[in-house]
Amino acid sequence: MQWNSVGEFFAMGGYALYVWGSFGACAILLIAEPFLAKRRLKQIRQSLIRERLADELESQQRTQ
């Protein structure tokens, strides 16, 4: 495809909303993914710590 101006390039032959919307959605997801993964990892670690503490407490109660 050949464009004669920058405006025609950004119009993408009438498909600009689809093309640029797709690029935008992809960019947002690529930016958000590391933050969401980091938050989920933190939640998993906290859950494992709580589980370990609960097991230790239960073990102590059984020995008493």
Secondary structure in CASP SS format (residue, H / E / C, confidence):
PFRMAT SS
TARGET T0000
AUTHOR 0000-0000-0000
METHOD secondary structure of the structure
MODEL  1
M C 1.00
Q C 1.00
W C 1.00
N C 1.00
S C 1.00
V H 1.00
G H 1.00
E H 1.00
F H 1.00
F H 1.00
A H 1.00
M H 1.00
G H 1.00
G H 1.00
Y C 1.00
A H 1.00
L H 1.00
Y H 1.00
V H 1.00
W H 1.00
G H 1.00
S H 1.00
F H 1.00
G H 1.00
A H 1.00
C H 1.00
A H 1.00
I H 1.00
L H 1.00
L H 1.00
I H 1.00
A H 1.00
E H 1.00
P H 1.00
F H 1.00
L H 1.00
A H 1.00
K H 1.00
R H 1.00
R H 1.00
L H 1.00
K H 1.00
Q H 1.00
I H 1.00
R H 1.00
Q H 1.00
S H 1.00
L H 1.00
I H 1.00
R H 1.00
E H 1.00
R H 1.00
L H 1.00
A H 1.00
D H 1.00
E H 1.00
L H 1.00
E H 1.00
S H 1.00
Q H 1.00
Q H 1.00
R H 1.00
T H 1.00
Q C 1.00
END
